Amino acid sequence: MQSRSPHSRWKGSSHRQVALRRFKAEVFQALAHPTRIHIAECLQEGELPVGVLIDRIGIEPANLSQHLAVLRAKGLVVNRREGTQVFYALRDPLLSEVLANMRQYFQAHVEEALRILKEI
């Protein structure tokens, strides 16, 4: 039986790390649009029908559908049909925590930028 060299273990791990970074980047790309962030924030409250999302976000149904398709393709939201209505929900509640952490991060840096501007 051959044992793997430390280099081959590192190389395999490196490929996994690259794949994980690529996956993370794709998730951030999916969230890189203000409307998609708004959708995710609306869904933090729980499952919502498309009609409610349209009302809350204030966009055309076709536009909402395109944004939901991106979020669905990246596995961030799930949907189910009940009669003629389609309901959407966050696939994992951890996304709410990610959004909350990012909000804190941005608020901290916005406050810092404003402080620097005041000093100038």
Backbone atoms as SQL, in Angstrom:
CREATE TABLE atoms (id INTEGER PRIMARY KEY, chain TEXT, resi INTEGER, resn TEXT, atom TEXT, x REAL, y REAL, z REAL);
INSERT INTO atoms VALUES
  (1, 'A', 1, 'MET', 'N', 0.835, -1.181, 0.000),
  (2, 'A', 1, 'MET', 'CA', 0.000, 0.000, 0.000),
  (3, 'A', 1, 'MET', 'C', 0.878, 1.241, 0.000),
  (4, 'A', 2, 'GLN', 'N', 0.597, 2.143, -0.910),
  (5, 'A', 2, 'GLN', 'CA', 1.379, 3.364, -1.010),
  (6, 'A', 2, 'GLN', 'C', 0.813, 4.416, -0.077),
  (7, 'A', 3, 'SER', 'N', 1.712, 5.121, 0.575),
  (8, 'A', 3, 'SER', 'CA', 1.242, 6.240, 1.392),
  (9, 'A', 3, 'SER', 'C', 1.381, 7.516, 0.577),
  (10, 'A', 4, 'ARG', 'N', 0.514, 8.401, 0.828),
  (11, 'A', 4, 'ARG', 'CA', 0.548, 9.683, 0.120),
  (12, 'A', 4, 'ARG', 'C', 1.591, 10.575, 0.750),
  (13, 'A', 5, 'SER', 'N', 2.300, 11.272, -0.065),
  (14, 'A', 5, 'SER', 'CA', 3.293, 12.205, 0.448),
  (15, 'A', 5, 'SER', 'C', 2.593, 13.421, 1.039),
  (16, 'A', 6, 'PRO', 'N', 3.285, 14.113, 1.936),
  (17, 'A', 6, 'PRO', 'CA', 2.672, 15.338, 2.492),
  (18, 'A', 6, 'PRO', 'C', 2.311, 16.330, 1.390),
  (19, 'A', 7, 'HIS', 'N', 3.129, 16.367, 0.326),
  (20, 'A', 7, 'HIS', 'CA', 2.856, 17.286, -0.772),
  (21, 'A', 7, 'HIS', 'C', 1.542, 16.934, -1.470),
  (22, 'A', 8, 'SER', 'N', 1.266, 15.646, -1.684),
  (23, 'A', 8, 'SER', 'CA', 0.029, 15.269, -2.372),
  (24, 'A', 8, 'SER', 'C', -1.185, 15.572, -1.508),
  (25, 'A', 9, 'ARG', 'N', -1.034, 15.432, -0.182),
  (26, 'A', 9, 'ARG', 'CA', -2.154, 15.797, 0.708),
  (27, 'A', 9, 'ARG', 'C', -2.401, 17.294, 0.626),
  (28, 'A', 10, 'TRP', 'N', -1.330, 18.095, 0.615),
  (29, 'A', 10, 'TRP', 'CA', -1.469, 19.548, 0.514),
  (30, 'A', 10, 'TRP', 'C', -2.100, 19.932, -0.809),
  (31, 'A', 11, 'LYS', 'N', -1.681, 19.262, -1.870),
  (32, 'A', 11, 'LYS', 'CA', -2.215, 19.578, -3.196),
  (33, 'A', 11, 'LYS', 'C', -3.714, 19.274, -3.252),
  (34, 'A', 12, 'GLY', 'N', -4.135, 18.137, -2.703),
  (35, 'A', 12, 'GLY', 'CA', -5.564, 17.800, -2.666),
  (36, 'A', 12, 'GLY', 'C', -6.337, 18.793, -1.832),
  (37, 'A', 13, 'SER', 'N', -5.763, 19.157, -0.709),
  (38, 'A', 13, 'SER', 'CA', -6.396, 20.144, 0.158),
  (39, 'A', 13, 'SER', 'C', -6.484, 21.489, -0.546),
  (40, 'A', 14, 'SER', 'N', -5.437, 21.821, -1.280),
  (41, 'A', 14, 'SER', 'CA', -5.417, 23.082, -2.005),
  (42, 'A', 14, 'SER', 'C', -6.530, 23.136, -3.042),
  (43, 'A', 15, 'HIS', 'N', -6.760, 22.032, -3.739),
  (44, 'A', 15, 'HIS', 'CA', -7.849, 21.987, -4.729),
  (45, 'A', 15, 'HIS', 'C', -9.201, 22.177, -4.054),
  (46, 'A', 16, 'ARG', 'N', -9.364, 21.567, -2.888),
  (47, 'A', 16, 'ARG', 'CA', -10.626, 21.738, -2.149),
  (48, 'A', 16, 'ARG', 'C', -10.788, 23.183, -1.702),
  (49, 'A', 17, 'GLN', 'N', -9.684, 23.786, -1.251),
  (50, 'A', 17, 'GLN', 'CA', -9.744, 25.181, -0.811),
  (51, 'A', 17, 'GLN', 'C', -10.082, 26.108, -1.973),
  (52, 'A', 18, 'VAL', 'N', -9.497, 25.833, -3.134),
  (53, 'A', 18, 'VAL', 'CA', -9.793, 26.638, -4.323),
  (54, 'A', 18, 'VAL', 'C', -11.267, 26.488, -4.687),
  (55, 'A', 19, 'ALA', 'N', -11.762, 25.258, -4.652),
  (56, 'A', 19, 'ALA', 'CA', -13.174, 25.014, -4.975),
  (57, 'A', 19, 'ALA', 'C', -14.081, 25.710, -3.970),
  (58, 'A', 20, 'LEU', 'N', -13.715, 25.678, -2.694),
  (59, 'A', 20, 'LEU', 'CA', -14.517, 26.337, -1.661),
  (60, 'A', 20, 'LEU', 'C', -14.505, 27.855, -1.858),
  (61, 'A', 21, 'ARG', 'N', -13.341, 28.408, -2.195),
  (62, 'A', 21, 'ARG', 'CA', -13.272, 29.854, -2.453),
  (63, 'A', 21, 'ARG', 'C', -14.123, 30.235, -3.653),
  (64, 'A', 22, 'ARG', 'N', -14.105, 29.406, -4.663),
  (65, 'A', 22, 'ARG', 'CA', -14.912, 29.663, -5.861),
  (66, 'A', 22, 'ARG', 'C', -16.404, 29.641, -5.483),
  (67, 'A', 23, 'PHE', 'N', -16.792, 28.650, -4.677),
  (68, 'A', 23, 'PHE', 'CA', -18.183, 28.551, -4.233),
  (69, 'A', 23, 'PHE', 'C', -18.579, 29.785, -3.434),
  (70, 'A', 24, 'LYS', 'N', -17.709, 30.222, -2.520),
  (71, 'A', 24, 'LYS', 'CA', -17.990, 31.430, -1.729),
  (72, 'A', 24, 'LYS', 'C', -18.163, 32.639, -2.638),
  (73, 'A', 25, 'ALA', 'N', -17.284, 32.766, -3.616),
  (74, 'A', 25, 'ALA', 'CA', -17.364, 33.900, -4.544),
  (75, 'A', 25, 'ALA', 'C', -18.687, 33.884, -5.299),
  (76, 'A', 26, 'GLU', 'N', -19.140, 32.698, -5.692),
  (77, 'A', 26, 'GLU', 'CA', -20.410, 32.601, -6.411),
  (78, 'A', 26, 'GLU', 'C', -21.579, 33.002, -5.526),
  (79, 'A', 27, 'VAL', 'N', -21.526, 32.661, -4.253),
  (80, 'A', 27, 'VAL', 'CA', -22.582, 33.076, -3.326),
  (81, 'A', 27, 'VAL', 'C', -22.576, 34.599, -3.191),
  (82, 'A', 28, 'PHE', 'N', -21.381, 35.183, -3.019),
  (83, 'A', 28, 'PHE', 'CA', -21.303, 36.640, -2.907),
  (84, 'A', 28, 'PHE', 'C', -21.731, 37.320, -4.203),
  (85, 'A', 29, 'GLN', 'N', -21.433, 36.703, -5.342),
  (86, 'A', 29, 'GLN', 'CA', -21.900, 37.259, -6.626),
  (87, 'A', 29, 'GLN', 'C', -23.422, 37.255, -6.674),
  (88, 'A', 30, 'ALA', 'N', -24.029, 36.187, -6.186),
  (89, 'A', 30, 'ALA', 'CA', -25.497, 36.114, -6.176),
  (90, 'A', 30, 'ALA', 'C', -26.084, 37.202, -5.290),
  (91, 'A', 31, 'LEU', 'N', -25.370, 37.560, -4.235),
  (92, 'A', 31, 'LEU', 'CA', -25.852, 38.593, -3.317),
  (93, 'A', 31, 'LEU', 'C', -25.335, 39.983, -3.672),
  (94, 'A', 32, 'ALA', 'N', -24.662, 40.099, -4.797),
  (95, 'A', 32, 'ALA', 'CA', -24.024, 41.364, -5.170),
  (96, 'A', 32, 'ALA', 'C', -24.978, 42.365, -5.807),
  (97, 'A', 33, 'HIS', 'N', -26.250, 42.102, -5.767),
  (98, 'A', 33, 'HIS', 'CA', -27.232, 43.026, -6.327),
  (99, 'A', 33, 'HIS', 'C', -28.172, 43.475, -5.205),
  (100, 'A', 34, 'PRO', 'N', -28.437, 44.770, -5.098),
  (101, 'A', 34, 'PRO', 'CA', -29.296, 45.265, -4.019),
  (102, 'A', 34, 'PRO', 'C', -30.673, 44.599, -3.964),
  (103, 'A', 35, 'THR', 'N', -31.244, 44.285, -5.104),
  (104, 'A', 35, 'THR', 'CA', -32.570, 43.650, -5.110),
  (105, 'A', 35, 'THR', 'C', -32.502, 42.249, -4.517),
  (106, 'A', 36, 'ARG', 'N', -31.442, 41.521, -4.812),
  (107, 'A', 36, 'ARG', 'CA', -31.324, 40.164, -4.272),
  (108, 'A', 36, 'ARG', 'C', -31.083, 40.196, -2.762),
  (109, 'A', 37, 'ILE', 'N', -30.348, 41.200, -2.303),
  (110, 'A', 37, 'ILE', 'CA', -30.185, 41.355, -0.853),
  (111, 'A', 37, 'ILE', 'C', -31.534, 41.684, -0.224),
  (112, 'A', 38, 'HIS', 'N', -32.297, 42.558, -0.879),
  (113, 'A', 38, 'HIS', 'CA', -33.629, 42.920, -0.371),
  (114, 'A', 38, 'HIS', 'C', -34.525, 41.678, -0.290),
  (115, 'A', 39, 'ILE', 'N', -34.480, 40.837, -1.313),
  (116, 'A', 39, 'ILE', 'CA', -35.266, 39.597, -1.311),
  (117, 'A', 39, 'ILE', 'C', -34.869, 38.737, -0.112),
  (118, 'A', 40, 'ALA', 'N', -33.569, 38.533, 0.071),
  (119, 'A', 40, 'ALA', 'CA', -33.095, 37.701, 1.178),
  (120, 'A', 40, 'ALA', 'C', -33.510, 38.298, 2.517),
  (121, 'A', 41, 'GLU', 'N', -33.437, 39.620, 2.639),
  (122, 'A', 41, 'GLU', 'CA', -33.849, 40.266, 3.890),
  (123, 'A', 41, 'GLU', 'C', -35.349, 40.066, 4.138),
  (124, 'A', 42, 'CYS', 'N', -36.163, 40.153, 3.094),
  (125, 'A', 42, 'CYS', 'CA', -37.601, 39.916, 3.247),
  (126, 'A', 42, 'CYS', 'C', -37.880, 38.483, 3.700),
  (127, 'A', 43, 'LEU', 'N', -37.097, 37.551, 3.180),
  (128, 'A', 43, 'LEU', 'CA', -37.321, 36.138, 3.484),
  (129, 'A', 43, 'LEU', 'C', -36.781, 35.734, 4.850),
  (130, 'A', 44, 'GLN', 'N', -36.077, 36.635, 5.517),
  (131, 'A', 44, 'GLN', 'CA', -35.612, 36.340, 6.877),
  (132, 'A', 44, 'GLN', 'C', -36.781, 36.126, 7.821),
  (133, 'A', 45, 'GLU', 'N', -37.906, 36.767, 7.504),
  (134, 'A', 45, 'GLU', 'CA', -39.108, 36.657, 8.334),
  (135, 'A', 45, 'GLU', 'C', -39.789, 35.306, 8.162),
  (136, 'A', 46, 'GLY', 'N', -39.454, 34.603, 7.085),
  (137, 'A', 46, 'GLY', 'CA', -40.071, 33.311, 6.800),
  (138, 'A', 46, 'GLY', 'C', -40.548, 33.259, 5.361),
  (139, 'A', 47, 'GLU', 'N', -41.153, 32.168, 5.030),
  (140, 'A', 47, 'GLU', 'CA', -41.635, 31.918, 3.672),
  (141, 'A', 47, 'GLU', 'C', -42.661, 32.967, 3.241),
  (142, 'A', 48, 'LEU', 'N', -42.525, 33.424, 1.992),
  (143, 'A', 48, 'LEU', 'CA', -43.451, 34.428, 1.462),
  (144, 'A', 48, 'LEU', 'C', -43.867, 34.054, 0.044),
  (145, 'A', 49, 'PRO', 'N', -45.127, 34.374, -0.310),
  (146, 'A', 49, 'PRO', 'CA', -45.546, 34.163, -1.696),
  (147, 'A', 49, 'PRO', 'C', -44.959, 35.252, -2.606),
  (148, 'A', 50, 'VAL', 'N', -44.847, 34.945, -3.868),
  (149, 'A', 50, 'VAL', 'CA', -44.274, 35.868, -4.846),
  (150, 'A', 50, 'VAL', 'C', -44.995, 37.216, -4.825),
  (151, 'A', 51, 'GLY', 'N', -46.318, 37.198, -4.715),
  (152, 'A', 51, 'GLY', 'CA', -47.082, 38.448, -4.706),
  (153, 'A', 51, 'GLY', 'C', -46.662, 39.384, -3.587),
  (154, 'A', 52, 'VAL', 'N', -46.400, 38.845, -2.423),
  (155, 'A', 52, 'VAL', 'CA', -45.965, 39.668, -1.285),
  (156, 'A', 52, 'VAL', 'C', -44.571, 40.231, -1.562),
  (157, 'A', 53, 'LEU', 'N', -43.689, 39.401, -2.141),
  (158, 'A', 53, 'LEU', 'CA', -42.348, 39.889, -2.490),
  (159, 'A', 53, 'LEU', 'C', -42.426, 41.036, -3.492),
  (160, 'A', 54, 'ILE', 'N', -43.296, 40.894, -4.482),
  (161, 'A', 54, 'ILE', 'CA', -43.468, 41.959, -5.480),
  (162, 'A', 54, 'ILE', 'C', -43.895, 43.255, -4.795),
  (163, 'A', 55, 'ASP', 'N', -44.869, 43.156, -3.895),
  (164, 'A', 55, 'ASP', 'CA', -45.363, 44.342, -3.180),
  (165, 'A', 55, 'ASP', 'C', -44.282, 44.968, -2.302),
  (166, 'A', 56, 'ARG', 'N', -43.563, 44.141, -1.557),
  (167, 'A', 56, 'ARG', 'CA', -42.560, 44.663, -0.621),
  (168, 'A', 56, 'ARG', 'C', -41.358, 45.267, -1.336),
  (169, 'A', 57, 'ILE', 'N', -40.951, 44.638, -2.430),
  (170, 'A', 57, 'ILE', 'CA', -39.741, 45.073, -3.117),
  (171, 'A', 57, 'ILE', 'C', -40.052, 46.145, -4.155),
  (172, 'A', 58, 'GLY', 'N', -41.260, 46.093, -4.707),
  (173, 'A', 58, 'GLY', 'CA', -41.681, 47.130, -5.643),
  (174, 'A', 58, 'GLY', 'C', -41.062, 47.013, -7.022),
  (175, 'A', 59, 'ILE', 'N', -40.956, 45.794, -7.527),
  (176, 'A', 59, 'ILE', 'CA', -40.426, 45.589, -8.877),
  (177, 'A', 59, 'ILE', 'C', -41.411, 44.774, -9.696),
  (178, 'A', 60, 'GLU', 'N', -41.183, 44.759, -10.992),
  (179, 'A', 60, 'GLU', 'CA', -42.043, 43.997, -11.900),
  (180, 'A', 60, 'GLU', 'C', -41.863, 42.503, -11.672),
  (181, 'A', 61, 'PRO', 'N', -42.928, 41.718, -11.876),
  (182, 'A', 61, 'PRO', 'CA', -42.836, 40.269, -11.683),
  (183, 'A', 61, 'PRO', 'C', -41.706, 39.605, -12.489),
  (184, 'A', 62, 'ALA', 'N', -41.504, 40.026, -13.727),
  (185, 'A', 62, 'ALA', 'CA', -40.447, 39.413, -14.549),
  (186, 'A', 62, 'ALA', 'C', -39.069, 39.695, -13.951),
  (187, 'A', 63, 'ASN', 'N', -38.883, 40.907, -13.439),
  (188, 'A', 63, 'ASN', 'CA', -37.617, 41.275, -12.817),
  (189, 'A', 63, 'ASN', 'C', -37.387, 40.461, -11.546),
  (190, 'A', 64, 'LEU', 'N', -38.428, 40.334, -10.722),
  (191, 'A', 64, 'LEU', 'CA', -38.326, 39.530, -9.505),
  (192, 'A', 64, 'LEU', 'C', -37.992, 38.089, -9.856),
  (193, 'A', 65, 'SER', 'N', -38.647, 37.570, -10.875),
  (194, 'A', 65, 'SER', 'CA', -38.415, 36.195, -11.298),
  (195, 'A', 65, 'SER', 'C', -36.947, 35.967, -11.668),
  (196, 'A', 66, 'GLN', 'N', -36.349, 36.921, -12.359),
  (197, 'A', 66, 'GLN', 'CA', -34.935, 36.793, -12.739),
  (198, 'A', 66, 'GLN', 'C', -34.035, 36.768, -11.505),
  (199, 'A', 67, 'HIS', 'N', -34.315, 37.638, -10.558),
  (200, 'A', 67, 'HIS', 'CA', -33.501, 37.671, -9.337),
  (201, 'A', 67, 'HIS', 'C', -33.690, 36.402, -8.511),
  (202, 'A', 68, 'LEU', 'N', -34.921, 35.931, -8.422),
  (203, 'A', 68, 'LEU', 'CA', -35.171, 34.684, -7.687),
  (204, 'A', 68, 'LEU', 'C', -34.470, 33.506, -8.363),
  (205, 'A', 69, 'ALA', 'N', -34.413, 33.513, -9.681),
  (206, 'A', 69, 'ALA', 'CA', -33.742, 32.431, -10.410),
  (207, 'A', 69, 'ALA', 'C', -32.252, 32.392, -10.059),
  (208, 'A', 70, 'VAL', 'N', -31.626, 33.552, -9.933),
  (209, 'A', 70, 'VAL', 'CA', -30.207, 33.605, -9.545),
  (210, 'A', 70, 'VAL', 'C', -30.031, 33.045, -8.141),
  (211, 'A', 71, 'LEU', 'N', -30.871, 33.482, -7.221),
  (212, 'A', 71, 'LEU', 'CA', -30.774, 33.005, -5.839),
  (213, 'A', 71, 'LEU', 'C', -31.051, 31.507, -5.738),
  (214, 'A', 72, 'ARG', 'N', -31.995, 31.033, -6.516),
  (215, 'A', 72, 'ARG', 'CA', -32.324, 29.605, -6.540),
  (216, 'A', 72, 'ARG', 'C', -31.165, 28.790, -7.124),
  (217, 'A', 73, 'ALA', 'N', -30.568, 29.293, -8.211),
  (218, 'A', 73, 'ALA', 'CA', -29.472, 28.583, -8.874),
  (219, 'A', 73, 'ALA', 'C', -28.265, 28.424, -7.946),
  (220, 'A', 74, 'LYS', 'N', -28.063, 29.374, -7.064),
  (221, 'A', 74, 'LYS', 'CA', -26.945, 29.302, -6.116),
  (222, 'A', 74, 'LYS', 'C', -27.340, 28.604, -4.821),
  (223, 'A', 75, 'GLY', 'N', -28.573, 28.129, -4.747),
  (224, 'A', 75, 'GLY', 'CA', -29.012, 27.376, -3.579),
  (225, 'A', 75, 'GLY', 'C', -29.273, 28.227, -2.355),
  (226, 'A', 76, 'LEU', 'N', -29.539, 29.519, -2.546),
  (227, 'A', 76, 'LEU', 'CA', -29.785, 30.394, -1.408),
  (228, 'A', 76, 'LEU', 'C', -31.255, 30.431, -1.012),
  (229, 'A', 77, 'VAL', 'N', -32.142, 30.191, -1.960),
  (230, 'A', 77, 'VAL', 'CA', -33.571, 30.137, -1.667),
  (231, 'A', 77, 'VAL', 'C', -34.155, 28.850, -2.242),
  (232, 'A', 78, 'VAL', 'N', -35.275, 28.459, -1.668),
  (233, 'A', 78, 'VAL', 'CA', -36.037, 27.314, -2.169),
  (234, 'A', 78, 'VAL', 'C', -37.462, 27.781, -2.422),
  (235, 'A', 79, 'ASN', 'N', -38.162, 27.057, -3.256),
  (236, 'A', 79, 'ASN', 'CA', -39.546, 27.427, -3.532),
  (237, 'A', 79, 'ASN', 'C', -40.433, 26.200, -3.505),
  (238, 'A', 80, 'ARG', 'N', -41.717, 26.463, -3.328),
  (239, 'A', 80, 'ARG', 'CA', -42.731, 25.407, -3.396),
  (240, 'A', 80, 'ARG', 'C', -43.991, 26.022, -3.975),
  (241, 'A', 81, 'ARG', 'N', -44.752, 25.185, -4.634),
  (242, 'A', 81, 'ARG', 'CA', -45.991, 25.637, -5.250),
  (243, 'A', 81, 'ARG', 'C', -47.165, 25.112, -4.427),
  (244, 'A', 82, 'GLU', 'N', -48.123, 26.001, -4.217),
  (245, 'A', 82, 'GLU', 'CA', -49.371, 25.627, -3.545),
  (246, 'A', 82, 'GLU', 'C', -50.504, 26.211, -4.368),
  (247, 'A', 83, 'GLY', 'N', -51.158, 25.363, -5.130),
  (248, 'A', 83, 'GLY', 'CA', -52.183, 25.841, -6.056),
  (249, 'A', 83, 'GLY', 'C', -51.529, 26.699, -7.114),
  (250, 'A', 84, 'THR', 'N', -52.000, 27.940, -7.221),
  (251, 'A', 84, 'THR', 'CA', -51.428, 28.846, -8.224),
  (252, 'A', 84, 'THR', 'C', -50.328, 29.736, -7.650),
  (253, 'A', 85, 'GLN', 'N', -50.111, 29.652, -6.333),
  (254, 'A', 85, 'GLN', 'CA', -49.105, 30.503, -5.698),
  (255, 'A', 85, 'GLN', 'C', -47.772, 29.781, -5.563),
  (256, 'A', 86, 'VAL', 'N', -46.706, 30.556, -5.705),
  (257, 'A', 86, 'VAL', 'CA', -45.359, 30.046, -5.466),
  (258, 'A', 86, 'VAL', 'C', -44.807, 30.769, -4.247),
  (259, 'A', 87, 'PHE', 'N', -44.298, 29.988, -3.320),
  (260, 'A', 87, 'PHE', 'CA', -43.740, 30.518, -2.083),
  (261, 'A', 87, 'PHE', 'C', -42.225, 30.351, -2.103),
  (262, 'A', 88, 'TYR', 'N', -41.524, 31.335, -1.552),
  (263, 'A', 88, 'TYR', 'CA', -40.073, 31.278, -1.461),
  (264, 'A', 88, 'TYR', 'C', -39.645, 31.384, -0.008),
  (265, 'A', 89, 'ALA', 'N', -38.523, 30.747, 0.292),
  (266, 'A', 89, 'ALA', 'CA', -37.945, 30.808, 1.633),
  (267, 'A', 89, 'ALA', 'C', -36.426, 30.713, 1.507),
  (268, 'A', 90, 'LEU', 'N', -35.735, 31.197, 2.530),
  (269, 'A', 90, 'LEU', 'CA', -34.290, 31.001, 2.572),
  (270, 'A', 90, 'LEU', 'C', -34.028, 29.515, 2.753),
  (271, 'A', 91, 'ARG', 'N', -33.057, 29.010, 2.032),
  (272, 'A', 91, 'ARG', 'CA', -32.718, 27.588, 2.140),
  (273, 'A', 91, 'ARG', 'C', -32.149, 27.287, 3.522),
  (274, 'A', 92, 'ASP', 'N', -31.357, 28.210, 4.047),
  (275, 'A', 92, 'ASP', 'CA', -30.706, 27.991, 5.334),
  (276, 'A', 92, 'ASP', 'C', -30.776, 29.281, 6.145),
  (277, 'A', 93, 'PRO', 'N', -31.274, 29.201, 7.377),
  (278, 'A', 93, 'PRO', 'CA', -31.367, 30.412, 8.206),
  (279, 'A', 93, 'PRO', 'C', -30.008, 31.031, 8.507),
  (280, 'A', 94, 'LEU', 'N', -28.922, 30.308, 8.288),
  (281, 'A', 94, 'LEU', 'CA', -27.592, 30.891, 8.486),
  (282, 'A', 94, 'LEU', 'C', -27.357, 32.092, 7.583),
  (283, 'A', 95, 'LEU', 'N', -28.042, 32.132, 6.450),
  (284, 'A', 95, 'LEU', 'CA', -27.899, 33.280, 5.556),
  (285, 'A', 95, 'LEU', 'C', -28.334, 34.565, 6.263),
  (286, 'A', 96, 'SER', 'N', -29.335, 34.472, 7.122),
  (287, 'A', 96, 'SER', 'CA', -29.761, 35.644, 7.905),
  (288, 'A', 96, 'SER', 'C', -28.627, 36.144, 8.784),
  (289, 'A', 97, 'GLU', 'N', -27.877, 35.213, 9.385),
  (290, 'A', 97, 'GLU', 'CA', -26.750, 35.589, 10.220),
  (291, 'A', 97, 'GLU', 'C', -25.644, 36.234, 9.385),
  (292, 'A', 98, 'VAL', 'N', -25.395, 35.684, 8.200),
  (293, 'A', 98, 'VAL', 'CA', -24.383, 36.260, 7.308),
  (294, 'A', 98, 'VAL', 'C', -24.762, 37.689, 6.954),
  (295, 'A', 99, 'LEU', 'N', -26.024, 37.902, 6.596),
  (296, 'A', 99, 'LEU', 'CA', -26.485, 39.243, 6.236),
  (297, 'A', 99, 'LEU', 'C', -26.373, 40.197, 7.426),
  (298, 'A', 100, 'ALA', 'N', -26.711, 39.718, 8.609),
  (299, 'A', 100, 'ALA', 'CA', -26.608, 40.565, 9.808),
  (300, 'A', 100, 'ALA', 'C', -25.149, 40.923, 10.081),
  (301, 'A', 101, 'ASN', 'N', -24.257, 39.961, 9.949),
  (302, 'A', 101, 'ASN', 'CA', -22.829, 40.232, 10.157),
  (303, 'A', 101, 'ASN', 'C', -22.297, 41.214, 9.125),
  (304, 'A', 102, 'MET', 'N', -22.699, 41.057, 7.885),
  (305, 'A', 102, 'MET', 'CA', -22.248, 41.968, 6.834),
  (306, 'A', 102, 'MET', 'C', -22.807, 43.368, 7.077),
  (307, 'A', 103, 'ARG', 'N', -24.040, 43.459, 7.545),
  (308, 'A', 103, 'ARG', 'CA', -24.633, 44.757, 7.859),
  (309, 'A', 103, 'ARG', 'C', -23.807, 45.451, 8.943),
  (310, 'A', 104, 'GLN', 'N', -23.420, 44.704, 9.988),
  (311, 'A', 104, 'GLN', 'CA', -22.587, 45.271, 11.056),
  (312, 'A', 104, 'GLN', 'C', -21.234, 45.709, 10.508),
  (313, 'A', 105, 'TYR', 'N', -20.658, 44.882, 9.642),
  (314, 'A', 105, 'TYR', 'CA', -19.365, 45.204, 9.042),
  (315, 'A', 105, 'TYR', 'C', -19.447, 46.508, 8.250),
  (316, 'A', 106, 'PHE', 'N', -20.486, 46.618, 7.398),
  (317, 'A', 106, 'PHE', 'CA', -20.625, 47.821, 6.575),
  (318, 'A', 106, 'PHE', 'C', -20.915, 49.043, 7.424),
  (319, 'A', 107, 'GLN', 'N', -21.774, 48.897, 8.437),
  (320, 'A', 107, 'GLN', 'CA', -22.087, 50.031, 9.298),
  (321, 'A', 107, 'GLN', 'C', -20.837, 50.523, 10.027),
  (322, 'A', 108, 'ALA', 'N', -20.005, 49.599, 10.492),
  (323, 'A', 108, 'ALA', 'CA', -18.778, 49.976, 11.189),
  (324, 'A', 108, 'ALA', 'C', -17.861, 50.760, 10.259),
  (325, 'A', 109, 'HIS', 'N', -17.764, 50.329, 9.027),
  (326, 'A', 109, 'HIS', 'CA', -16.861, 51.005, 8.098),
  (327, 'A', 109, 'HIS', 'C', -17.459, 52.299, 7.550),
  (328, 'A', 110, 'VAL', 'N', -18.748, 52.373, 7.436),
  (329, 'A', 110, 'VAL', 'CA', -19.381, 53.628, 7.017),
  (330, 'A', 110, 'VAL', 'C', -19.155, 54.679, 8.105),
  (331, 'A', 111, 'GLU', 'N', -19.337, 54.270, 9.360),
  (332, 'A', 111, 'GLU', 'CA', -19.121, 55.202, 10.459),
  (333, 'A', 111, 'GLU', 'C', -17.669, 55.672, 10.487),
  (334, 'A', 112, 'GLU', 'N', -16.733, 54.766, 10.223),
  (335, 'A', 112, 'GLU', 'CA', -15.316, 55.122, 10.183),
  (336, 'A', 112, 'GLU', 'C', -15.035, 56.100, 9.041),
  (337, 'A', 113, 'ALA', 'N', -15.615, 55.835, 7.871),
  (338, 'A', 113, 'ALA', 'CA', -15.419, 56.722, 6.717),
  (339, 'A', 113, 'ALA', 'C', -15.991, 58.103, 7.009),
  (340, 'A', 114, 'LEU', 'N', -17.147, 58.166, 7.644),
  (341, 'A', 114, 'LEU', 'CA', -17.744, 59.463, 7.990),
  (342, 'A', 114, 'LEU', 'C', -16.880, 60.207, 8.995),
  (343, 'A', 115, 'ARG', 'N', -16.319, 59.495, 9.945),
  (344, 'A', 115, 'ARG', 'CA', -15.437, 60.123, 10.935),
  (345, 'A', 115, 'ARG', 'C', -14.210, 60.712, 10.245),
  (346, 'A', 116, 'ILE', 'N', -13.619, 59.985, 9.319),
  (347, 'A', 116, 'ILE', 'CA', -12.441, 60.470, 8.590),
  (348, 'A', 116, 'ILE', 'C', -12.800, 61.706, 7.773),
  (349, 'A', 117, 'LEU', 'N', -13.965, 61.675, 7.113),
  (350, 'A', 117, 'LEU', 'CA', -14.392, 62.824, 6.335),
  (351, 'A', 117, 'LEU', 'C', -14.585, 64.065, 7.205),
  (352, 'A', 118, 'LYS', 'N', -15.117, 63.877, 8.396),
  (353, 'A', 118, 'LYS', 'CA', -15.308, 65.013, 9.312),
  (354, 'A', 118, 'LYS', 'C', -13.978, 65.608, 9.747),
  (355, 'A', 119, 'GLU', 'N', -12.959, 64.746, 9.867),
  (356, 'A', 119, 'GLU', 'CA', -11.638, 65.224, 10.285),
  (357, 'A', 119, 'GLU', 'C', -10.946, 66.006, 9.183),
  (358, 'A', 120, 'ILE', 'N', -11.328, 65.770, 7.940),
  (359, 'A', 120, 'ILE', 'CA', -10.676, 66.438, 6.806),
  (360, 'A', 120, 'ILE', 'C', -11.158, 67.823, 6.676);
